[in-house]
Amino acid sequence: METKRSNDPLHGITLKKIVEDLVSFYGFDTLGELIDIKCFNDKPSVKSSLTFLRKTDWARKKVEDLYIRTLPKMQQD
């Protein structure tokens, strides 16, 4: 029996890992410039960002899209 692999680049990656990786790569200052949302600009933390992103689909989509675009850069380092 053949195992199918998902073509989704986010398959198996938690939102927490996405946010932590982006913060590690960019820092909250740059992340707040790239995606202008309050949770990245006003007293940012991973916890507050996760709370907001889990409730706000449009913001989560922006974060996921940035992660997908950034993934090749993160893999180079």
PDB file of N, CA, C, O and CB in Angstrom:
ATOM      1  N   MET A   1       0.843  -1.179   0.000  1.00  0.00           N
ATOM      2  CA  MET A   1       0.000   0.000   0.000  1.00  0.00           C
ATOM      3  C   MET A   1       0.889   1.244   0.000  1.00  0.00           C
ATOM      4  O   MET A   1       1.838   1.333   0.780  1.00  0.00           O
ATOM      5  CB  MET A   1      -0.960  -0.003   1.222  1.00  0.00           C
ATOM      6  N   GLU A   2       0.587   2.184  -0.859  1.00  0.00           N
ATOM      7  CA  GLU A   2       1.385   3.392  -1.024  1.00  0.00           C
ATOM      8  C   GLU A   2       0.877   4.505  -0.104  1.00  0.00           C
ATOM      9  O   GLU A   2      -0.327   4.743  -0.006  1.00  0.00           O
ATOM     10  CB  GLU A   2       1.359   3.855  -2.490  1.00  0.00           C
ATOM     11  N   THR A   3       1.804   5.174   0.561  1.00  0.00           N
ATOM     12  CA  THR A   3       1.448   6.284   1.430  1.00  0.00           C
ATOM     13  C   THR A   3       1.437   7.570   0.617  1.00  0.00           C
ATOM     14  O   THR A   3       2.400   7.870  -0.089  1.00  0.00           O
ATOM     15  CB  THR A   3       2.429   6.394   2.622  1.00  0.00           C
ATOM     16  N   LYS A   4       0.348   8.334   0.713  1.00  0.00           N
ATOM     17  CA  LYS A   4       0.249   9.594  -0.015  1.00  0.00           C
ATOM     18  C   LYS A   4       0.837  10.715   0.827  1.00  0.00           C
ATOM     19  O   LYS A   4       0.568  10.811   2.025  1.00  0.00           O
ATOM     20  CB  LYS A   4      -1.219   9.905  -0.389  1.00  0.00           C
ATOM     21  N   ARG A   5       1.635  11.554   0.199  1.00  0.00           N
ATOM     22  CA  ARG A   5       2.171  12.737   0.866  1.00  0.00           C
ATOM     23  C   ARG A   5       1.320  13.939   0.530  1.00  0.00           C
ATOM     24  O   ARG A   5       0.845  14.085  -0.597  1.00  0.00           O
ATOM     25  CB  ARG A   5       3.633  12.984   0.465  1.00  0.00           C
ATOM     26  N   SER A   6       1.136  14.774   1.488  1.00  0.00           N
ATOM     27  CA  SER A   6       0.354  15.988   1.268  1.00  0.00           C
ATOM     28  C   SER A   6       1.199  17.013   0.522  1.00  0.00           C
ATOM     29  O   SER A   6       2.392  17.157   0.788  1.00  0.00           O
ATOM     30  CB  SER A   6      -0.151  16.572   2.610  1.00  0.00           C
ATOM     31  N   ASN A   7       0.578  17.716  -0.403  1.00  0.00           N
ATOM     32  CA  ASN A   7       1.262  18.797  -1.113  1.00  0.00           C
ATOM     33  C   ASN A   7       1.196  20.113  -0.340  1.00  0.00           C
ATOM     34  O   ASN A   7       1.799  21.108  -0.740  1.00  0.00           O
ATOM     35  CB  ASN A   7       0.656  18.981  -2.499  1.00  0.00           C
ATOM     36  N   ASP A   8       0.468  20.109   0.755  1.00  0.00           N
ATOM     37  CA  ASP A   8       0.317  21.304   1.579  1.00  0.00           C
ATOM     38  C   ASP A   8       1.617  21.551   2.352  1.00  0.00           C
ATOM     39  O   ASP A   8       2.007  20.717   3.169  1.00  0.00           O
ATOM     40  CB  ASP A   8      -0.890  21.157   2.555  1.00  0.00           C
ATOM     41  N   PRO A   9       2.295  22.683   2.112  1.00  0.00           N
ATOM     42  CA  PRO A   9       3.556  22.947   2.822  1.00  0.00           C
ATOM     43  C   PRO A   9       3.371  23.151   4.323  1.00  0.00           C
ATOM     44  O   PRO A   9       4.345  23.106   5.075  1.00  0.00           O
ATOM     45  CB  PRO A   9       4.226  24.165   2.234  1.00  0.00           C
ATOM     46  N   LEU A  10       2.138  23.374   4.768  1.00  0.00           N
ATOM     47  CA  LEU A  10       1.872  23.577   6.191  1.00  0.00           C
ATOM     48  C   LEU A  10       1.403  22.299   6.886  1.00  0.00           C
ATOM     49  O   LEU A  10       1.124  22.305   8.085  1.00  0.00           O
ATOM     50  CB  LEU A  10       0.833  24.665   6.371  1.00  0.00           C
ATOM     51  N   HIS A  11       1.318  21.216   6.137  1.00  0.00           N
ATOM     52  CA  HIS A  11       0.845  19.952   6.701  1.00  0.00           C
ATOM     53  C   HIS A  11       1.722  19.515   7.872  1.00  0.00           C
ATOM     54  O   HIS A  11       2.933  19.348   7.725  1.00  0.00           O
ATOM     55  CB  HIS A  11       0.821  18.858   5.621  1.00  0.00           C
ATOM     56  N   GLY A  12       1.098  19.335   9.031  1.00  0.00           N
ATOM     57  CA  GLY A  12       1.816  18.861  10.205  1.00  0.00           C
ATOM     58  C   GLY A  12       2.559  19.941  10.980  1.00  0.00           C
ATOM     59  O   GLY A  12       3.247  19.632  11.953  1.00  0.00           O
ATOM     60  N   ILE A  13       2.435  21.189  10.572  1.00  0.00           N
ATOM     61  CA  ILE A  13       3.119  22.291  11.257  1.00  0.00           C
ATOM     62  C   ILE A  13       2.093  23.074  12.066  1.00  0.00           C
ATOM     63  O   ILE A  13       1.086  23.530  11.525  1.00  0.00           O
ATOM     64  CB  ILE A  13       3.854  23.226  10.238  1.00  0.00           C
ATOM     65  N   THR A  14       2.347  23.226  13.352  1.00  0.00           N
ATOM     66  CA  THR A  14       1.403  23.933  14.209  1.00  0.00           C
ATOM     67  C   THR A  14       1.533  25.437  14.034  1.00  0.00           C
ATOM     68  O   THR A  14       2.568  25.941  13.596  1.00  0.00           O
ATOM     69  CB  THR A  14       1.619  23.553  15.672  1.00  0.00           C
ATOM     70  N   LEU A  15       0.474  26.139  14.381  1.00  0.00           N
ATOM     71  CA  LEU A  15       0.506  27.602  14.333  1.00  0.00           C
ATOM     72  C   LEU A  15       1.582  28.130  15.283  1.00  0.00           C
ATOM     73  O   LEU A  15       2.252  29.117  14.979  1.00  0.00           O
ATOM     74  CB  LEU A  15      -0.881  28.195  14.700  1.00  0.00           C
ATOM     75  N   LYS A  16       1.746  27.479  16.422  1.00  0.00           N
ATOM     76  CA  LYS A  16       2.770  27.904  17.379  1.00  0.00           C
ATOM     77  C   LYS A  16       4.161  27.830  16.751  1.00  0.00           C
ATOM     78  O   LYS A  16       4.964  28.749  16.917  1.00  0.00           O
ATOM     79  CB  LYS A  16       2.713  27.037  18.650  1.00  0.00           C
ATOM     80  N   LYS A  17       4.450  26.751  16.038  1.00  0.00           N
ATOM     81  CA  LYS A  17       5.758  26.610  15.385  1.00  0.00           C
ATOM     82  C   LYS A  17       5.933  27.679  14.314  1.00  0.00           C
ATOM     83  O   LYS A  17       7.016  28.248  14.176  1.00  0.00           O
ATOM     84  CB  LYS A  17       5.911  25.203  14.764  1.00  0.00           C
ATOM     85  N   ILE A  18       4.883  27.951  13.563  1.00  0.00           N
ATOM     86  CA  ILE A  18       4.953  28.982  12.518  1.00  0.00           C
ATOM     87  C   ILE A  18       5.319  30.330  13.138  1.00  0.00           C
ATOM     88  O   ILE A  18       6.241  31.002  12.677  1.00  0.00           O
ATOM     89  CB  ILE A  18       3.602  29.088  11.755  1.00  0.00           C
ATOM     90  N   VAL A  19       4.593  30.717  14.185  1.00  0.00           N
ATOM     91  CA  VAL A  19       4.846  32.011  14.827  1.00  0.00           C
ATOM     92  C   VAL A  19       6.253  32.039  15.439  1.00  0.00           C
ATOM     93  O   VAL A  19       6.978  33.021  15.275  1.00  0.00           O
ATOM     94  CB  VAL A  19       3.779  32.294  15.919  1.00  0.00           C
ATOM     95  N   GLU A  20       6.635  30.982  16.132  1.00  0.00           N
ATOM     96  CA  GLU A  20       7.965  30.940  16.751  1.00  0.00           C
ATOM     97  C   GLU A  20       9.068  31.024  15.699  1.00  0.00           C
ATOM     98  O   GLU A  20      10.058  31.728  15.900  1.00  0.00           O
ATOM     99  CB  GLU A  20       8.129  29.658  17.579  1.00  0.00           C
ATOM    100  N   ASP A  21       8.911  30.322  14.592  1.00  0.00           N
ATOM    101  CA  ASP A  21       9.909  30.371  13.523  1.00  0.00           C
ATOM    102  C   ASP A  21      10.002  31.760  12.902  1.00  0.00           C
ATOM    103  O   ASP A  21      11.098  32.258  12.644  1.00  0.00           O
ATOM    104  CB  ASP A  21       9.578  29.345  12.447  1.00  0.00           C
ATOM    105  N   LEU A  22       8.849  32.384  12.662  1.00  0.00           N
ATOM    106  CA  LEU A  22       8.860  33.728  12.073  1.00  0.00           C
ATOM    107  C   LEU A  22       9.468  34.750  13.031  1.00  0.00           C
ATOM    108  O   LEU A  22      10.221  35.625  12.604  1.00  0.00           O
ATOM    109  CB  LEU A  22       7.437  34.152  11.691  1.00  0.00           C
ATOM    110  N   VAL A  23       9.150  34.649  14.310  1.00  0.00           N
ATOM    111  CA  VAL A  23       9.722  35.563  15.305  1.00  0.00           C
ATOM    112  C   VAL A  23      11.232  35.349  15.399  1.00  0.00           C
ATOM    113  O   VAL A  23      11.996  36.308  15.502  1.00  0.00           O
ATOM    114  CB  VAL A  23       9.056  35.354  16.696  1.00  0.00           C
ATOM    115  N   SER A  24      11.647  34.114  15.363  1.00  0.00           N
ATOM    116  CA  SER A  24      13.072  33.794  15.421  1.00  0.00           C
ATOM    117  C   SER A  24      13.806  34.339  14.202  1.00  0.00           C
ATOM    118  O   SER A  24      14.920  34.849  14.319  1.00  0.00           O
ATOM    119  CB  SER A  24      13.276  32.282  15.524  1.00  0.00           C
ATOM    120  N   PHE A  25      13.187  34.230  13.044  1.00  0.00           N
ATOM    121  CA  PHE A  25      13.821  34.655  11.800  1.00  0.00           C
ATOM    122  C   PHE A  25      13.794  36.174  11.627  1.00  0.00           C
ATOM    123  O   PHE A  25      14.809  36.774  11.274  1.00  0.00           O
ATOM    124  CB  PHE A  25      13.138  33.991  10.619  1.00  0.00           C
ATOM    125  N   TYR A  26      12.643  36.798  11.871  1.00  0.00           N
ATOM    126  CA  TYR A  26      12.468  38.229  11.626  1.00  0.00           C
ATOM    127  C   TYR A  26      12.546  39.087  12.886  1.00  0.00           C
ATOM    128  O   TYR A  26      13.019  40.222  12.826  1.00  0.00           O
ATOM    129  CB  TYR A  26      11.154  38.460  10.958  1.00  0.00           C
ATOM    130  N   GLY A  27      12.094  38.571  14.016  1.00  0.00           N
ATOM    131  CA  GLY A  27      11.900  39.396  15.202  1.00  0.00           C
ATOM    132  C   GLY A  27      10.539  40.070  15.109  1.00  0.00           C
ATOM    133  O   GLY A  27       9.990  40.218  14.017  1.00  0.00           O
ATOM    134  N   PHE A  28       9.995  40.477  16.247  1.00  0.00           N
ATOM    135  CA  PHE A  28       8.661  41.089  16.244  1.00  0.00           C
ATOM    136  C   PHE A  28       8.640  42.427  15.504  1.00  0.00           C
ATOM    137  O   PHE A  28       7.633  42.766  14.882  1.00  0.00           O
ATOM    138  CB  PHE A  28       8.176  41.289  17.675  1.00  0.00           C
ATOM    139  N   ASP A  29       9.738  43.195  15.560  1.00  0.00           N
ATOM    140  CA  ASP A  29       9.749  44.501  14.882  1.00  0.00           C
ATOM    141  C   ASP A  29       9.528  44.355  13.379  1.00  0.00           C
ATOM    142  O   ASP A  29       8.655  45.007  12.807  1.00  0.00           O
ATOM    143  CB  ASP A  29      11.077  45.224  15.142  1.00  0.00           C
ATOM    144  N   THR A  30      10.314  43.507  12.754  1.00  0.00           N
ATOM    145  CA  THR A  30      10.181  43.306  11.305  1.00  0.00           C
ATOM    146  C   THR A  30       8.883  42.599  10.979  1.00  0.00           C
ATOM    147  O   THR A  30       8.231  42.927   9.988  1.00  0.00           O
ATOM    148  CB  THR A  30      11.365  42.503  10.756  1.00  0.00           C
ATOM    149  N   LEU A  31       8.503  41.643  11.792  1.00  0.00           N
ATOM    150  CA  LEU A  31       7.247  40.926  11.571  1.00  0.00           C
ATOM    151  C   LEU A  31       6.064  41.898  11.608  1.00  0.00           C
ATOM    152  O   LEU A  31       5.133  41.779  10.812  1.00  0.00           O
ATOM    153  CB  LEU A  31       7.063  39.813  12.630  1.00  0.00           C
ATOM    154  N   GLY A  32       6.106  42.852  12.527  1.00  0.00           N
ATOM    155  CA  GLY A  32       5.065  43.869  12.621  1.00  0.00           C
ATOM    156  C   GLY A  32       5.035  44.794  11.425  1.00  0.00           C
ATOM    157  O   GLY A  32       3.979  45.320  11.075  1.00  0.00           O
ATOM    158  N   GLU A  33       6.200  45.004  10.781  1.00  0.00           N
ATOM    159  CA  GLU A  33       6.239  45.807   9.558  1.00  0.00           C
ATOM    160  C   GLU A  33       5.693  45.018   8.368  1.00  0.00           C
ATOM    161  O   GLU A  33       5.007  45.572   7.510  1.00  0.00           O
ATOM    162  CB  GLU A  33       7.674  46.275   9.269  1.00  0.00           C
ATOM    163  N   LEU A  34       6.003  43.723   8.323  1.00  0.00           N
ATOM    164  CA  LEU A  34       5.558  42.882   7.212  1.00  0.00           C
ATOM    165  C   LEU A  34       4.061  42.591   7.280  1.00  0.00           C
ATOM    166  O   LEU A  34       3.378  42.558   6.257  1.00  0.00           O
ATOM    167  CB  LEU A  34       6.335  41.575   7.201  1.00  0.00           C
ATOM    168  N   ILE A  35       3.562  42.380   8.493  1.00  0.00           N
ATOM    169  CA  ILE A  35       2.129  42.134   8.704  1.00  0.00           C
ATOM    170  C   ILE A  35       1.686  43.086   9.819  1.00  0.00           C
ATOM    171  O   ILE A  35       1.952  42.852  10.998  1.00  0.00           O
ATOM    172  CB  ILE A  35       1.832  40.604   9.079  1.00  0.00           C
ATOM    173  N   ASP A  36       1.019  44.140   9.427  1.00  0.00           N
ATOM    174  CA  ASP A  36       0.659  45.198  10.370  1.00  0.00           C
ATOM    175  C   ASP A  36      -0.591  44.817  11.167  1.00  0.00           C
ATOM    176  O   ASP A  36      -1.707  45.234  10.854  1.00  0.00           O
ATOM    177  CB  ASP A  36       0.430  46.525   9.624  1.00  0.00           C
ATOM    178  N   ILE A  37      -0.365  44.012  12.205  1.00  0.00           N
ATOM    179  CA  ILE A  37      -1.450  43.670  13.120  1.00  0.00           C
ATOM    180  C   ILE A  37      -0.980  43.953  14.547  1.00  0.00           C
ATOM    181  O   ILE A  37       0.203  43.824  14.864  1.00  0.00           O
ATOM    182  CB  ILE A  37      -1.887  42.171  12.954  1.00  0.00           C
ATOM    183  N   LYS A  38      -1.914  44.334  15.384  1.00  0.00           N
ATOM    184  CA  LYS A  38      -1.609  44.804  16.735  1.00  0.00           C
ATOM    185  C   LYS A  38      -0.812  43.793  17.562  1.00  0.00           C
ATOM    186  O   LYS A  38       0.061  44.180  18.338  1.00  0.00           O
ATOM    187  CB  LYS A  38      -2.889  45.137  17.453  1.00  0.00           C
ATOM    188  N   CYS A  39      -1.108  42.504  17.398  1.00  0.00           N
ATOM    189  CA  CYS A  39      -0.430  41.503  18.232  1.00  0.00           C
ATOM    190  C   CYS A  39       1.070  41.418  17.941  1.00  0.00           C
ATOM    191  O   CYS A  39       1.816  40.862  18.746  1.00  0.00           O
ATOM    192  CB  CYS A  39      -1.067  40.135  18.022  1.00  0.00           C
ATOM    193  N   PHE A  40       1.527  41.962  16.802  1.00  0.00           N
ATOM    194  CA  PHE A  40       2.954  41.996  16.492  1.00  0.00           C
ATOM    195  C   PHE A  40       3.584  43.348  16.815  1.00  0.00           C
ATOM    196  O   PHE A  40       4.808  43.467  16.868  1.00  0.00           O
ATOM    197  CB  PHE A  40       3.173  41.667  15.028  1.00  0.00           C
ATOM    198  N   ASN A  41       2.753  44.365  17.031  1.00  0.00           N
ATOM    199  CA  ASN A  41       3.275  45.719  17.225  1.00  0.00           C
ATOM    200  C   ASN A  41       3.091  46.283  18.625  1.00  0.00           C
ATOM    201  O   ASN A  41       3.861  47.152  19.034  1.00  0.00           O
ATOM    202  CB  ASN A  41       2.631  46.629  16.261  1.00  0.00           C
ATOM    203  N   ASP A  42       2.104  45.823  19.366  1.00  0.00           N
ATOM    204  CA  ASP A  42       1.796  46.380  20.683  1.00  0.00           C
ATOM    205  C   ASP A  42       1.999  45.313  21.759  1.00  0.00           C
ATOM    206  O   ASP A  42       1.168  44.417  21.910  1.00  0.00           O
ATOM    207  CB  ASP A  42       0.343  46.925  20.724  1.00  0.00           C
ATOM    208  N   LYS A  43       3.087  45.406  22.498  1.00  0.00           N
ATOM    209  CA  LYS A  43       3.442  44.422  23.536  1.00  0.00           C
ATOM    210  C   LYS A  43       3.377  42.993  22.990  1.00  0.00           C
ATOM    211  O   LYS A  43       2.629  42.163  23.506  1.00  0.00           O
ATOM    212  CB  LYS A  43       2.500  44.562  24.753  1.00  0.00           C
ATOM    213  N   PRO A  44       4.162  42.708  21.946  1.00  0.00           N
ATOM    214  CA  PRO A  44       4.060  41.408  21.293  1.00  0.00           C
ATOM    215  C   PRO A  44       4.589  40.256  22.146  1.00  0.00           C
ATOM    216  O   PRO A  44       5.562  40.399  22.886  1.00  0.00           O
ATOM    217  CB  PRO A  44       4.800  41.443  19.990  1.00  0.00           C
ATOM    218  N   SER A  45       3.929  39.130  22.020  1.00  0.00           N
ATOM    219  CA  SER A  45       4.398  37.877  22.601  1.00  0.00           C
ATOM    220  C   SER A  45       3.838  36.750  21.749  1.00  0.00           C
ATOM    221  O   SER A  45       2.846  36.927  21.042  1.00  0.00           O
ATOM    222  CB  SER A  45       3.964  37.731  24.108  1.00  0.00           C
ATOM    223  N   VAL A  46       4.470  35.603  21.821  1.00  0.00           N
ATOM    224  CA  VAL A  46       3.978  34.456  21.059  1.00  0.00           C
ATOM    225  C   VAL A  46       2.581  34.094  21.548  1.00  0.00           C
ATOM    226  O   VAL A  46       1.691  33.815  20.744  1.00  0.00           O
ATOM    227  CB  VAL A  46       4.940  33.238  21.192  1.00  0.00           C
ATOM    228  N   LYS A  47       2.387  34.099  22.863  1.00  0.00           N
ATOM    229  CA  LYS A  47       1.090  33.714  23.431  1.00  0.00           C
ATOM    230  C   LYS A  47      -0.039  34.629  22.955  1.00  0.00           C
ATOM    231  O   LYS A  47      -1.086  34.142  22.529  1.00  0.00           O
ATOM    232  CB  LYS A  47       1.159  33.733  24.956  1.00  0.00           C
ATOM    233  N   SER A  48       0.160  35.947  23.021  1.00  0.00           N
ATOM    234  CA  SER A  48      -0.905  36.871  22.599  1.00  0.00           C
ATOM    235  C   SER A  48      -1.134  36.768  21.090  1.00  0.00           C
ATOM    236  O   SER A  48      -2.265  36.904  20.622  1.00  0.00           O
ATOM    237  CB  SER A  48      -0.549  38.331  22.987  1.00  0.00           C
ATOM    238  N   SER A  49      -0.078  36.532  20.339  1.00  0.00           N
ATOM    239  CA  SER A  49      -0.216  36.382  18.890  1.00  0.00           C
ATOM    240  C   SER A  49      -1.030  35.141  18.559  1.00  0.00           C
ATOM    241  O   SER A  49      -1.905  35.186  17.694  1.00  0.00           O
ATOM    242  CB  SER A  49       1.164  36.307  18.217  1.00  0.00           C
ATOM    243  N   LEU A  50      -0.751  34.037  19.236  1.00  0.00           N
ATOM    244  CA  LEU A  50      -1.501  32.804  18.989  1.00  0.00           C
ATOM    245  C   LEU A  50      -2.978  32.981  19.328  1.00  0.00           C
ATOM    246  O   LEU A  50      -3.845  32.515  18.589  1.00  0.00           O
ATOM    247  CB  LEU A  50      -0.911  31.648  19.803  1.00  0.00           C
ATOM    248  N   THR A  51      -3.265  33.647  20.434  1.00  0.00           N
ATOM    249  CA  THR A  51      -4.653  33.888  20.828  1.00  0.00           C
ATOM    250  C   THR A  51      -5.389  34.657  19.739  1.00  0.00           C
ATOM    251  O   THR A  51      -6.505  34.296  19.365  1.00  0.00           O
ATOM    252  CB  THR A  51      -4.715  34.657  22.159  1.00  0.00           C
ATOM    253  N   PHE A  52      -4.767  35.714  19.233  1.00  0.00           N
ATOM    254  CA  PHE A  52      -5.382  36.532  18.198  1.00  0.00           C
ATOM    255  C   PHE A  52      -5.521  35.752  16.888  1.00  0.00           C
ATOM    256  O   PHE A  52      -6.587  35.757  16.271  1.00  0.00           O
ATOM    257  CB  PHE A  52      -4.561  37.803  17.973  1.00  0.00           C
ATOM    258  N   LEU A  53      -4.456  35.089  16.470  1.00  0.00           N
ATOM    259  CA  LEU A  53      -4.463  34.406  15.179  1.00  0.00           C
ATOM    260  C   LEU A  53      -5.443  33.233  15.137  1.00  0.00           C
ATOM    261  O   LEU A  53      -5.991  32.922  14.080  1.00  0.00           O
ATOM    262  CB  LEU A  53      -3.072  33.915  14.855  1.00  0.00           C
ATOM    263  N   ARG A  54      -5.661  32.594  16.257  1.00  0.00           N
ATOM    264  CA  ARG A  54      -6.615  31.478  16.294  1.00  0.00           C
ATOM    265  C   ARG A  54      -8.058  31.958  16.122  1.00  0.00           C
ATOM    266  O   ARG A  54      -8.924  31.190  15.704  1.00  0.00           O
ATOM    267  CB  ARG A  54      -6.479  30.711  17.614  1.00  0.00           C
ATOM    268  N   LYS A  55      -8.310  33.216  16.442  1.00  0.00           N
ATOM    269  CA  LYS A  55      -9.663  33.777  16.342  1.00  0.00           C
ATOM    270  C   LYS A  55      -9.887  34.551  15.045  1.00  0.00           C
ATOM    271  O   LYS A  55     -11.028  34.842  14.687  1.00  0.00           O
ATOM    272  CB  LYS A  55      -9.933  34.687  17.525  1.00  0.00           C
ATOM    273  N   THR A  56      -8.800  34.887  14.334  1.00  0.00           N
ATOM    274  CA  THR A  56      -8.894  35.824  13.213  1.00  0.00           C
ATOM    275  C   THR A  56      -8.340  35.177  11.947  1.00  0.00           C
ATOM    276  O   THR A  56      -7.129  35.152  11.727  1.00  0.00           O
ATOM    277  CB  THR A  56      -8.132  37.137  13.529  1.00  0.00           C
ATOM    278  N   ASP A  57      -9.239  34.658  11.124  1.00  0.00           N
ATOM    279  CA  ASP A  57      -8.826  33.893   9.944  1.00  0.00           C
ATOM    280  C   ASP A  57      -7.977  34.692   8.953  1.00  0.00           C
ATOM    281  O   ASP A  57      -6.990  34.177   8.428  1.00  0.00           O
ATOM    282  CB  ASP A  57     -10.041  33.372   9.239  1.00  0.00           C
ATOM    283  N   TRP A  58      -8.361  35.965   8.692  1.00  0.00           N
ATOM    284  CA  TRP A  58      -7.618  36.737   7.701  1.00  0.00           C
ATOM    285  C   TRP A  58      -6.178  36.982   8.153  1.00  0.00           C
ATOM    286  O   TRP A  58      -5.262  36.970   7.332  1.00  0.00           O
ATOM    287  CB  TRP A  58      -8.319  38.071   7.437  1.00  0.00           C
ATOM    288  N   ALA A  59      -5.974  37.205   9.452  1.00  0.00           N
ATOM    289  CA  ALA A  59      -4.626  37.442   9.967  1.00  0.00           C
ATOM    290  C   ALA A  59      -3.812  36.147   9.945  1.00  0.00           C
ATOM    291  O   ALA A  59      -2.629  36.151   9.607  1.00  0.00           O
ATOM    292  CB  ALA A  59      -4.685  38.015  11.400  1.00  0.00           C
ATOM    293  N   ARG A  60      -4.458  35.051  10.308  1.00  0.00           N
ATOM    294  CA  ARG A  60      -3.771  33.753  10.272  1.00  0.00           C
ATOM    295  C   ARG A  60      -3.321  33.430   8.846  1.00  0.00           C
ATOM    296  O   ARG A  60      -2.217  32.927   8.640  1.00  0.00           O
ATOM    297  CB  ARG A  60      -4.697  32.629  10.810  1.00  0.00           C
ATOM    298  N   LYS A  61      -4.173  33.718   7.870  1.00  0.00           N
ATOM    299  CA  LYS A  61      -3.821  33.479   6.459  1.00  0.00           C
ATOM    300  C   LYS A  61      -2.599  34.287   6.061  1.00  0.00           C
ATOM    301  O   LYS A  61      -1.722  33.775   5.365  1.00  0.00           O
ATOM    302  CB  LYS A  61      -5.001  33.831   5.539  1.00  0.00           C
ATOM    303  N   LYS A  62      -2.526  35.542   6.491  1.00  0.00           N
ATOM    304  CA  LYS A  62      -1.364  36.380   6.170  1.00  0.00           C
ATOM    305  C   LYS A  62      -0.089  35.807   6.784  1.00  0.00           C
ATOM    306  O   LYS A  62       0.964  35.801   6.147  1.00  0.00           O
ATOM    307  CB  LYS A  62      -1.585  37.820   6.666  1.00  0.00           C
ATOM    308  N   VAL A  63      -0.189  35.328   8.021  1.00  0.00           N
ATOM    309  CA  VAL A  63       0.964  34.745   8.703  1.00  0.00           C
ATOM    310  C   VAL A  63       1.391  33.450   8.009  1.00  0.00           C
ATOM    311  O   VAL A  63       2.581  33.220   7.793  1.00  0.00           O
ATOM    312  CB  VAL A  63       0.636  34.477  10.190  1.00  0.00           C
ATOM    313  N   GLU A  64       0.432  32.619   7.668  1.00  0.00           N
ATOM    314  CA  GLU A  64       0.757  31.368   6.977  1.00  0.00           C
ATOM    315  C   GLU A  64       1.383  31.635   5.613  1.00  0.00           C
ATOM    316  O   GLU A  64       2.334  30.954   5.231  1.00  0.00           O
ATOM    317  CB  GLU A  64      -0.499  30.506   6.816  1.00  0.00           C
ATOM    318  N   ASP A  65       0.865  32.616   4.871  1.00  0.00           N
ATOM    319  CA  ASP A  65       1.425  32.962   3.570  1.00  0.00           C
ATOM    320  C   ASP A  65       2.861  33.468   3.705  1.00  0.00           C
ATOM    321  O   ASP A  65       3.730  33.107   2.912  1.00  0.00           O
ATOM    322  CB  ASP A  65       0.555  34.019   2.883  1.00  0.00           C
ATOM    323  N   LEU A  66       3.102  34.304   4.711  1.00  0.00           N
ATOM    324  CA  LEU A  66       4.465  34.793   4.945  1.00  0.00           C
ATOM    325  C   LEU A  66       5.393  33.635   5.298  1.00  0.00           C
ATOM    326  O   LEU A  66       6.534  33.592   4.838  1.00  0.00           O
ATOM    327  CB  LEU A  66       4.479  35.851   6.072  1.00  0.00           C
ATOM    328  N   TYR A  67       4.916  32.707   6.101  1.00  0.00           N
ATOM    329  CA  TYR A  67       5.718  31.542   6.477  1.00  0.00           C
ATOM    330  C   TYR A  67       6.105  30.728   5.242  1.00  0.00           C
ATOM    331  O   TYR A  67       7.255  30.310   5.103  1.00  0.00           O
ATOM    332  CB  TYR A  67       4.947  30.659   7.476  1.00  0.00           C
ATOM    333  N   ILE A  68       5.152  30.508   4.358  1.00  0.00           N
ATOM    334  CA  ILE A  68       5.427  29.743   3.137  1.00  0.00           C
ATOM    335  C   ILE A  68       6.462  30.464   2.276  1.00  0.00           C
ATOM    336  O   ILE A  68       7.360  29.829   1.723  1.00  0.00           O
ATOM    337  CB  ILE A  68       4.127  29.518   2.331  1.00  0.00           C
ATOM    338  N   ARG A  69       6.341  31.794   2.159  1.00  0.00           N
ATOM    339  CA  ARG A  69       7.311  32.567   1.374  1.00  0.00           C
ATOM    340  C   ARG A  69       8.684  32.593   2.033  1.00  0.00           C
ATOM    341  O   ARG A  69       9.699  32.670   1.342  1.00  0.00           O
ATOM    342  CB  ARG A  69       6.810  33.992   1.175  1.00  0.00           C
ATOM    343  N   THR A  70       8.727  32.530   3.350  1.00  0.00           N
ATOM    344  CA  THR A  70       9.972  32.629   4.102  1.00  0.00           C
ATOM    345  C   THR A  70      10.665  31.281   4.254  1.00  0.00           C
ATOM    346  O   THR A  70      11.877  31.234   4.465  1.00  0.00           O
ATOM    347  CB  THR A  70       9.704  33.220   5.465  1.00  0.00           C
ATOM    348  N   LEU A  71       9.930  30.205   4.153  1.00  0.00           N
ATOM    349  CA  LEU A  71      10.469  28.863   4.386  1.00  0.00           C
ATOM    350  C   LEU A  71      11.771  28.588   3.620  1.00  0.00           C
ATOM    351  O   LEU A  71      12.718  28.087   4.226  1.00  0.00           O
ATOM    352  CB  LEU A  71       9.435  27.833   4.001  1.00  0.00           C
ATOM    353  N   PRO A  72      11.861  28.888   2.327  1.00  0.00           N
ATOM    354  CA  PRO A  72      13.130  28.630   1.630  1.00  0.00           C
ATOM    355  C   PRO A  72      14.312  29.416   2.216  1.00  0.00           C
ATOM    356  O   PRO A  72      15.434  28.911   2.255  1.00  0.00           O
ATOM    357  CB  PRO A  72      12.982  28.973   0.159  1.00  0.00           C
ATOM    358  N   LYS A  73      14.060  30.642   2.668  1.00  0.00           N
ATOM    359  CA  LYS A  73      15.121  31.453   3.282  1.00  0.00           C
ATOM    360  C   LYS A  73      15.575  30.852   4.609  1.00  0.00           C
ATOM    361  O   LYS A  73      16.766  30.853   4.920  1.00  0.00           O
ATOM    362  CB  LYS A  73      14.636  32.897   3.499  1.00  0.00           C
ATOM    363  N   MET A  74      14.624  30.341   5.390  1.00  0.00           N
ATOM    364  CA  MET A  74      14.949  29.743   6.681  1.00  0.00           C
ATOM    365  C   MET A  74      15.750  28.455   6.494  1.00  0.00           C
ATOM    366  O   MET A  74      16.610  28.134   7.314  1.00  0.00           O
ATOM    367  CB  MET A  74      13.667  29.461   7.480  1.00  0.00           C
ATOM    368  N   GLN A  75      15.477  27.733   5.441  1.00  0.00           N
ATOM    369  CA  GLN A  75      16.162  26.471   5.197  1.00  0.00           C
ATOM    370  C   GLN A  75      17.584  26.684   4.711  1.00  0.00           C
ATOM    371  O   GLN A  75      18.411  25.780   4.829  1.00  0.00           O
ATOM    372  CB  GLN A  75      15.395  25.647   4.190  1.00  0.00           C
ATOM    373  N   GLN A  76      17.890  27.859   4.166  1.00  0.00           N
ATOM    374  CA  GLN A  76      19.238  28.172   3.701  1.00  0.00           C
ATOM    375  C   GLN A  76      20.190  28.393   4.860  1.00  0.00           C
ATOM    376  O   GLN A  76      21.372  28.061   4.769  1.00  0.00           O
ATOM    377  CB  GLN A  76      19.217  29.400   2.810  1.00  0.00           C
ATOM    378  N   ASP A  77      19.684  28.948   5.944  1.00  0.00           N
ATOM    379  CA  ASP A  77      20.550  29.286   7.086  1.00  0.00           C
ATOM    380  C   ASP A  77      21.004  28.090   7.852  1.00  0.00           C
ATOM    381  O   ASP A  77      21.734  28.226   8.833  1.00  0.00           O
ATOM    382  CB  ASP A  77      19.849  30.210   8.013  1.00  0.00           C
TER     383      ASP A  77
END
